[in-house]
Amino acid sequence: MSGDTQGPYGPSEGFGPPQGQPGQPPQGQPGPPPQGYPSPGYPAQAHPAQGFGAPQGYGGQPQGYGPPAGAGFPPLPPRPPGPPPAPADGWRAAAVALLNLSGLGLGYVLLRRWIGAAVCWAATIVLLLVALPADADGVSGTALVAYAVLLVLAAVHGAVVGLRTRLVWPGRAPLAALLGLVLLAVPVGGGVLYDRAHDEAIQQMLLDRLDKADQLVADAGERPFSSAESSYRSALHTYSGLVADHPDSRAAGKVSDRMTTFYETVGAAYDKKQYCDAIPALKYLRKVPDTLPKKQLGSLVTWPDDRLATSLYECGASDLTSDGSAWAGQFGDLLATFPESDQAGKVEPAVGSAVTKAAKGVHGSDPCTAVDRLKGLSSQIGSLSGAKAQDALDADASRADRSASTGGYACGVDQYKDGDFDSAMTTLNDFVDANKHDKNAARAKKIVIAAEIAKTTPAAGKHLPTTASGGSISVTVENDSPDEITVLYTGPVTGSFTLKACGSCRSYSLSDTLVDFKPCSSGKNYPKRTISLPAGTTYFLHKPKGDSVSTPGSDTAKLRSGYIYTECAYVTQGFGTSSG
């Protein structure tokens, strides 16, 4: 081995390169590639050195590889053109489109279009994240439309690309199309499964709504109806909404059973015999069929009727017995709402019994209360109508009115004895006006006279007047005043009379009455009247008639046999009397 430079194919001695550039293969022939490296157009192979000489046709090259020293690298040969496009294949295009429609991007995968496949995968993953787990709200229509549009675009684009692009697998396009049809079951089956899950989520939501309404009813049952009514209405609204808006749901199928509990809870006061409290609750239940279909309620439609009728009667009867005033409204509702019911038939006997009881009370210890009760009964019975026993009720009202009227005498006497003279006068005057021919009318008039005197002279009211009259003592009453007067007197006997005005008389000043004052002493012909009274204390009251502003005058006379008495009525600043 000399120190000469060797080429890749042996030493350079004795060989020279062919014509052309030194170190280059003959013109028109490509040089061999470096040993062990493939090159386009050449199969990869090793080229062993043939001795120490250059290969045939290559001379003057130094030993080793590459161009001679000082020369650049040879240029790379041009890239060979790609394979020609595949012929158009409709089956292949259809297969790619179907595979992309599955949402899995498999059409792009078989075409080795990874970006398109990634877009399909990303869209499917996003849709799954949005849709799962399935809930009652479901997936928005916008998301579904967007996803569907993307799949259609992927199918169309895949079909265009796949028309002239060979598939990686399978070799036969119809088989790929069949695979695409089979894989369409993925989105279709997924949609079906999702719809089922969505429907179940809706069912659970409706069942939860039903449970909340049930709990609302249970909680409301612990409170009085007046405070719980809003809760009952809210629960009923829920039940009604389930039946109307979701009639085929499992929750709607349970509403009928729930309504039984609803009715029993709302009407619980009736079972506890709290009849007055049960009335508003049962009235509310009678309106429930306006909210729910009657076929949903079944026999519950009439469930409150008999209970309400019983509650109206029992509550009214209890109030009537306790001398209340609300019974008329309850009996009125009963007669108007359930006129043919057994409970309505009990109304008149209860009312008649109350009238009888109150009438007996007139002769008891509190006749005025009995009279007021009778007056109230008469008015309230008159407000009842629509009953089979209407005639009997009208008779009860008349009987109560008569008993109240005649009971006025006993009430007036009681008021007089209690010292309530104003009330006694009013009551007895009403009694006399309404019962002119009653056996007590005459005495009632006497008591009114005594009560009026007692208003000025209370001692006059200590004894109840009688109908007695006359006596052995002569008493003359003269009128020395310009006013017509009524003279009232009470004592052993009671009565009244009127004296005409004295036309020539005047009112006395206060100074006239201070020194040696003697009315009825001027010798005038005074209007007068003489009455006969028995011995004892008699109370007189002289009161002006008409529009006179004079005040009544009073006098007390203790009459004894053997004397003649004179009463004189006169007018000062007030109205006075003098006896002689």
C-alpha positions in Angstrom: 0.0 0.0 0.0 1.6 3.2 -1.0 0.7 6.5 0.5 -1.3 7.5 -2.5 -4.9 8.4 -2.0 -7.3 5.7 -2.8 -10.8 6.0 -4.1 -13.7 3.9 -2.9 -13.0 1.2 -5.4 -9.3 0.7 -5.2 -6.0 2.5 -5.8 -5.6 5.0 -8.6 -2.3 3.6 -10.0 -2.4 2.5 -13.6 -6.0 3.7 -14.1 -7.3 6.9 -15.2 -10.7 8.2 -15.2 -12.6 8.2 -18.3 -13.3 11.3 -20.3 -15.2 13.8 -18.3 -14.8 15.2 -14.9 -12.3 13.5 -12.7 -13.7 11.3 -10.1 -17.1 11.2 -11.8 -18.6 8.1 -13.5 -18.8 8.0 -17.2 -21.3 10.5 -18.7 -24.7 9.2 -19.0 -24.2 6.5 -16.3 -25.1 7.1 -12.7 -22.4 6.5 -10.3 -22.8 3.8 -7.8 -24.1 4.9 -4.4 -22.0 4.8 -1.4 -21.6 1.3 0.0 -24.5 0.2 2.2 -26.8 3.3 1.4 -29.9 3.0 -0.7 -30.6 5.7 -3.2 -33.7 6.3 -5.3 -33.7 4.1 -8.3 -31.0 1.8 -6.9 -31.5 -1.1 -4.7 -29.7 -1.0 -1.5 -26.6 -3.2 -1.8 -23.0 -3.5 -0.7 -20.2 -3.0 -3.1 -17.1 -4.9 -2.1 -13.7 -3.5 -3.1 -12.2 -5.5 -6.0 -8.5 -5.7 -5.0 -6.6 -2.6 -4.9 -7.4 -1.2 -8.2 -10.1 0.9 -9.3 -13.2 -0.7 -10.8 -13.5 -1.0 -14.5 -14.2 2.3 -16.1 -13.1 4.3 -13.1 -9.6 5.4 -12.9 -7.5 7.9 -11.1 -9.8 8.0 -8.1 -8.1 7.9 -4.7 -8.8 4.9 -2.4 -12.0 5.3 -0.3 -15.4 6.9 -1.0 -16.6 10.2 -2.2 -15.3 12.7 -4.7 -11.7 13.5 -4.9 -10.2 15.9 -2.5 -11.3 19.4 -3.1 -14.5 18.6 -4.9 -18.1 19.2 -3.5 -20.9 16.7 -2.7 -22.7 15.4 -5.8 -26.4 16.8 -6.1 -29.3 14.6 -4.9 -31.3 13.1 -7.7 -34.9 14.5 -8.1 -37.7 12.9 -6.1 -39.6 10.5 -8.2 -43.2 11.5 -8.8 -45.9 9.9 -6.5 -48.1 7.2 -7.6 -50.8 8.2 -9.9 -54.4 8.8 -8.3 -56.6 5.8 -8.0 -59.4 5.5 -10.5 -62.7 6.9 -9.3 -64.6 4.4 -7.1 -68.2 5.2 -6.0 -68.2 2.3 -3.5 -65.1 3.7 -1.9 -66.5 7.2 -1.7 -69.8 5.8 -0.2 -67.8 3.7 2.3 -65.8 6.7 3.5 -68.9 8.8 3.9 -70.7 6.1 5.9 -67.7 5.5 8.1 -67.5 9.3 8.9 -71.2 9.4 9.6 -70.7 7.0 12.5 -69.0 9.9 14.3 -65.8 7.9 14.8 -63.9 9.4 11.9 -63.0 6.0 10.6 -63.4 7.1 7.0 -60.6 9.6 7.5 -58.5 6.9 9.3 -58.7 4.6 6.3 -57.6 7.5 4.1 -54.9 8.5 6.5 -56.4 11.9 6.9 -55.6 12.3 10.6 -56.6 15.9 11.0 -60.1 15.1 9.8 -60.3 12.1 12.1 -59.1 14.2 15.0 -61.9 16.7 14.4 -64.5 14.0 14.4 -63.1 12.5 17.6 -63.1 15.9 19.3 -66.7 16.7 18.3 -67.9 13.3 19.5 -66.0 13.6 22.8 -67.5 17.1 23.4 -71.0 15.8 22.6 -70.5 12.9 25.0 -69.3 15.3 27.8 -72.3 17.5 27.3 -74.8 14.7 27.1 -73.6 12.3 29.8 -74.8 11.6 32.3 -78.3 12.0 30.9 -80.5 14.4 32.9 -84.0 15.6 32.6 -82.9 18.7 30.6 -81.3 16.7 27.9 -78.9 18.1 25.2 -79.7 21.4 23.7 -81.0 21.4 20.2 -78.2 23.7 19.1 -75.6 21.2 20.1 -77.3 18.4 18.3 -77.8 20.4 15.1 -74.1 21.5 15.2 -73.0 17.9 15.7 -75.2 16.6 12.9 -74.0 19.3 10.5 -70.4 18.4 11.3 -71.0 14.7 10.6 -72.7 15.5 7.3 -69.8 17.8 6.3 -67.3 15.0 7.3 -69.3 12.5 5.2 -69.4 14.7 2.2 -65.7 15.7 2.4 -64.7 12.1 3.0 -66.7 10.9 0.0 -65.0 13.5 -2.2 -61.5 12.6 -1.0 -62.2 8.8 -1.0 -63.5 8.9 -4.6 -59.9 8.7 -5.9 -57.9 7.7 -2.9 -57.1 4.2 -2.1 -58.0 2.9 1.4 -55.5 1.4 3.7 -57.9 -1.4 4.5 -59.9 -3.3 3.5 -58.9 -3.9 0.0 -62.4 -4.1 -1.4 -64.5 -0.9 -1.2 -67.9 -2.7 -1.0 -66.7 -4.4 2.2 -65.7 -1.0 3.6 -69.2 0.3 2.7 -70.8 -2.6 4.5 -68.6 -1.9 7.5 -69.8 1.7 7.4 -73.4 0.6 7.4 -72.8 -1.6 10.3 -71.0 1.1 12.3 -74.0 3.5 11.7 -75.5 1.4 14.5 -73.1 3.2 16.9 -74.7 6.7 16.7 -78.2 5.3 16.2 -77.9 2.9 19.1 -76.3 5.6 21.2 -79.2 7.9 20.5 -81.7 5.2 21.4 -79.9 4.5 24.7 -79.5 8.1 25.4 -83.3 8.7 24.8 -84.0 5.9 27.3 -81.7 7.4 29.8 -83.2 10.8 29.3 -86.7 9.5 29.6 -85.7 7.7 32.9 -84.2 11.0 34.2 -87.4 12.7 33.4 -89.4 10.0 35.2 -87.1 10.4 38.3 -87.5 14.1 38.2 -91.3 13.8 38.1 -91.2 11.2 40.9 -89.1 13.6 43.0 -91.7 16.3 42.3 -94.4 14.0 43.4 -92.5 13.2 46.6 -92.1 16.9 47.4 -95.8 17.4 47.0 -96.5 14.4 49.3 -94.2 15.9 51.9 -95.9 19.2 51.6 -99.2 17.6 52.3 -97.8 15.7 55.3 -96.3 18.8 56.8 -99.5 20.8 56.2 -101.5 18.1 58.0 -99.8 19.2 61.3 -101.3 22.7 61.1 -104.8 24.1 61.1 -106.4 24.4 57.7 -106.4 28.2 57.8 -102.6 28.3 57.9 -102.0 25.2 55.8 -104.3 26.0 52.9 -101.6 27.6 50.8 -99.5 24.4 51.1 -102.4 22.2 50.1 -103.0 24.4 47.1 -99.3 24.1 46.1 -99.4 20.3 46.4 -102.6 20.1 44.4 -101.1 22.3 41.7 -98.2 19.8 41.5 -100.6 16.8 41.2 -102.6 18.6 38.6 -99.5 19.5 36.6 -98.3 15.9 36.6 -101.6 14.6 35.3 -102.1 17.3 32.7 -98.5 17.7 31.4 -97.2 14.2 31.9 -100.2 11.9 31.8 -98.1 8.8 30.8 -95.5 9.2 33.5 -95.1 6.9 36.4 -95.6 9.8 38.7 -99.0 10.7 37.1 -100.0 7.1 37.6 -99.6 7.5 41.3 -101.6 10.6 41.7 -104.9 8.8 42.2 -103.5 7.1 45.3 -102.0 10.3 46.5 -105.3 12.1 46.3 -106.8 9.7 48.7 -104.2 10.6 51.2 -104.7 14.3 50.3 -108.4 14.2 51.0 -108.0 12.3 54.3 -105.3 14.8 55.4 -107.3 17.9 54.5 -110.5 16.6 56.1 -108.8 15.2 59.2 -110.7 17.6 61.5 -113.9 15.8 60.7 -112.6 12.5 62.0 -111.6 14.3 65.1 -115.2 15.6 65.5 -114.0 19.2 65.2 -116.9 20.0 63.0 -116.6 23.8 62.9 -112.9 23.5 61.9 -113.8 20.9 59.3 -116.2 23.1 57.4 -113.7 25.3 55.4 -111.5 22.3 54.7 -114.4 20.2 53.3 -115.6 23.1 51.3 -112.1 23.4 49.8 -112.2 19.7 48.9 -115.5 20.0 47.1 -113.7 22.4 44.7 -110.8 20.0 43.9 -112.7 18.5 40.9 -112.3 21.9 39.3 -108.6 21.3 39.2 -108.2 17.6 38.6 -110.3 15.4 36.2 -113.1 13.6 37.9 -111.9 10.3 36.4 -108.7 10.8 38.3 -110.6 11.3 41.5 -113.2 8.6 41.2 -115.3 8.3 44.3 -113.4 11.1 46.0 -115.5 13.6 44.0 -118.4 13.0 46.5 -116.2 12.2 49.5 -116.7 15.6 51.2 -120.4 15.9 50.7 -121.9 13.9 53.6 -119.1 15.0 55.8 -119.7 18.7 55.0 -123.4 18.3 55.6 -122.8 16.7 59.0 -120.3 19.3 59.9 -122.6 22.2 59.0 -125.4 20.7 61.1 -123.3 19.8 64.1 -121.4 23.1 64.2 -124.7 25.0 63.7 -126.5 23.0 66.3 -123.7 23.5 68.9 -123.7 27.2 68.3 -127.5 27.4 68.5 -127.5 25.5 71.8 -124.9 27.8 73.3 -126.9 30.9 72.3 -124.5 31.9 69.6 -125.3 33.8 66.4 -123.3 31.9 63.7 -125.7 29.0 63.5 -127.9 30.7 61.0 -125.1 30.9 58.4 -124.2 27.3 58.9 -127.8 26.1 58.7 -128.4 28.4 55.7 -125.4 26.8 53.9 -126.7 23.3 54.8 -130.2 24.0 53.5 -128.9 25.7 50.3 -126.2 23.1 49.5 -127.8 19.9 50.7 -131.6 20.5 50.9 -132.5 16.9 50.5 -130.0 15.6 53.0 -130.9 14.0 56.4 -128.9 16.7 58.1 -131.1 19.4 56.5 -134.2 17.6 57.9 -132.8 18.1 61.5 -132.6 21.9 61.2 -136.2 22.8 62.0 -136.5 20.6 65.1 -133.3 22.1 66.4 -134.5 25.7 65.8 -138.0 25.0 67.3 -136.3 23.6 70.4 -134.2 26.7 70.7 -137.3 29.0 70.5 -139.0 27.0 73.2 -136.0 27.2 75.5 -135.7 30.9 75.1 -139.4 31.5 75.7 -139.1 29.7 79.0 -136.2 31.9 79.9 -138.5 34.9 79.8 -139.9 33.7 83.2 -136.5 33.0 84.6 -133.9 35.1 86.4 -132.7 36.9 83.3 -135.8 37.7 81.2 -134.1 40.5 79.2 -131.5 38.1 77.9 -134.3 35.7 77.0 -136.1 38.5 75.1 -133.0 39.5 73.2 -132.4 35.8 72.4 -135.9 35.5 71.1 -135.6 38.6 69.0 -132.4 37.3 67.5 -133.9 33.9 66.8 -136.9 35.5 65.1 -134.6 37.5 62.8 -132.2 34.6 62.1 -134.9 32.0 61.5 -136.4 34.4 59.0 -133.2 34.3 57.0 -133.4 30.6 56.4 -135.0 29.4 53.2 -135.1 26.6 50.8 -136.0 23.9 53.3 -138.8 21.4 53.0 -139.9 22.5 56.5 -140.1 26.2 55.4 -143.6 26.6 56.8 -142.5 25.1 60.2 -139.5 27.5 60.2 -141.8 30.5 59.5 -144.0 29.4 62.4 -141.0 29.2 64.7 -139.9 32.7 63.7 -143.4 34.0 64.5 -143.5 32.3 67.8 -140.1 33.7 68.8 -141.3 37.2 67.8 -144.5 36.9 69.9 -142.6 35.5 72.9 -140.1 38.4 72.6 -142.8 40.9 72.5 -144.8 39.6 75.5 -141.5 39.0 77.3 -140.9 42.7 77.1 -143.1 43.2 80.2 -141.0 40.8 82.3 -137.8 42.4 81.0 -139.0 45.9 81.8 -140.0 44.9 85.3 -136.6 43.4 85.8 -134.9 46.6 84.6 -137.1 48.7 86.9 -136.1 46.5 89.9 -132.5 46.9 88.9 -132.8 50.7 88.9 -132.3 51.0 85.2 -135.3 53.3 84.8 -134.4 54.6 81.3 -134.2 51.1 79.9 -137.4 50.1 81.8 -139.3 53.0 80.2 -138.1 52.1 76.7 -138.8 48.4 77.1 -142.3 48.8 78.7 -143.4 51.5 76.2 -142.5 49.1 73.4 -144.4 46.3 75.2 -147.5 48.5 75.5 -147.3 49.7 71.9 -147.1 46.1 70.7 -149.5 44.5 73.1 -152.3 47.0 73.8 -154.7 44.3 74.9 -152.2 42.3 76.9 -153.3 41.7 80.5 -150.1 43.4 81.7 -150.4 46.5 79.5 -152.2 48.6 82.2 -149.6 47.9 84.9 -146.8 48.4 82.4 -148.1 52.0 81.9 -148.0 52.5 85.7 -144.5 51.3 85.9 -143.4 53.7 83.1 -144.9 56.6 85.2 -143.0 55.5 88.3 -139.8 55.0 86.4 -139.9 58.5 85.0 -140.5 60.0 88.5 -137.7 57.8 89.8 -135.3 59.3 87.3 -135.6 62.6 89.2 -136.4 61.1 92.6 -134.8 57.7 92.9 -136.7 56.9 96.1 -139.8 56.7 94.0 -138.5 53.6 92.3 -138.1 51.5 95.4 -141.4 49.9 95.1 -143.1 48.4 92.0 -146.3 50.2 91.2 -149.7 48.4 91.2 -152.8 49.0 89.3 -154.6 50.3 92.4 -156.3 53.8 92.2 -158.2 56.2 94.4 -158.0 57.1 98.1 -159.5 59.1 101.0 -157.3 62.1 100.9 -158.0 65.0 98.5 -155.1 66.6 96.8 -155.5 69.6 94.4 -152.8 70.4 91.9 -152.8 74.0 90.4 -150.7 75.3 87.5 -149.1 78.7 88.2 -146.9 78.6 85.0 -147.3 79.7 81.4 -146.6 76.1 80.3 -149.0 73.1 79.9 -147.8 70.5 82.4 -148.2 66.8 82.9 -148.5 65.8 86.6 -147.1 62.3 87.4 -147.4 60.7 90.8 -146.6 57.4 92.4 -146.8 55.9 95.8 -149.6 53.8 97.1 -151.2 54.5 93.8 -149.8 55.7 90.5 -151.2 57.9 87.8 -150.9 61.0 85.7 -152.9 63.9 84.3 -152.5 67.1 82.4 -153.1 70.7 83.4 -153.6 73.5 80.9 -151.2 76.5 80.9 -152.0 79.6 82.9 -152.3 82.3 80.3 -151.8 85.2 82.8 -149.0 83.5 84.7 -145.3 84.2 84.3 -142.0 82.6 85.1 -140.5 83.6 88.5 -137.0 85.0 88.8 -134.7 83.6 91.3 -135.0 86.6 93.5 -138.8 86.2 93.7 -138.2 82.8 95.4 -135.9 84.1 98.1 -138.2 86.1 100.4 -141.7 85.1 101.4 -142.4 83.3 98.1 -146.0 81.9 97.8 -146.9 80.7 94.3 -150.6 80.1 93.4 -151.6 82.8 95.9 -152.6 85.8 93.7 -156.2 84.9 93.5 -156.1 84.0 89.9 -158.2 81.3 88.5 -155.4 78.7 88.1 -155.9 75.6 86.0 -156.2 72.8 88.6 -157.4 69.3 89.2 -158.3 67.4 92.4 -157.4 63.8 92.9 -158.0 61.3 95.7 -155.0 59.5 97.1 -154.5 57.1 100.0 -152.4 58.0 103.0 -148.7 57.5 102.7 -145.8 59.0 100.8 -146.5 60.1 97.2 -143.9 61.4 94.8 -144.9 64.1 92.3 -143.3 65.1 89.1 -144.5 68.2 87.1 -143.1 68.3 83.6 -143.8 70.8 80.9 -145.3 69.6 77.6 -144.4 70.6 74.1 -141.3 72.6 73.3 -140.8 74.3 76.7 -137.3 74.5 77.9 -138.4 74.4 81.5 -137.1 71.4 83.5 -139.4 69.1 85.4 -140.1 69.9 89.1 -140.6 67.3 91.7 -142.1 67.1 95.2 -142.6 64.5 97.9 -145.8 64.6 99.9 -146.5 62.5 103.1 -150.2 62.4 103.1 -152.3 61.8 106.3 -155.9 61.4 106.7 -158.0 64.4 107.7 -156.0 66.9 105.7 -156.6 68.6 102.4 -153.4 69.1 100.3 -152.6 71.5 97.5 -149.8 71.1 94.9 -148.7 74.2 93.0 -146.6 74.1 89.8 -144.6 77.1 88.8 -141.7 78.1 86.7 -138.4 79.7 87.7 -135.1 79.2 86.1 -136.0 75.6 86.4 -139.4 74.1 87.1 -140.4 74.0 90.8 -143.3 73.0 93.0 -144.8 74.1 96.3 -147.1 72.2 98.5 -149.5 73.6 101.1 
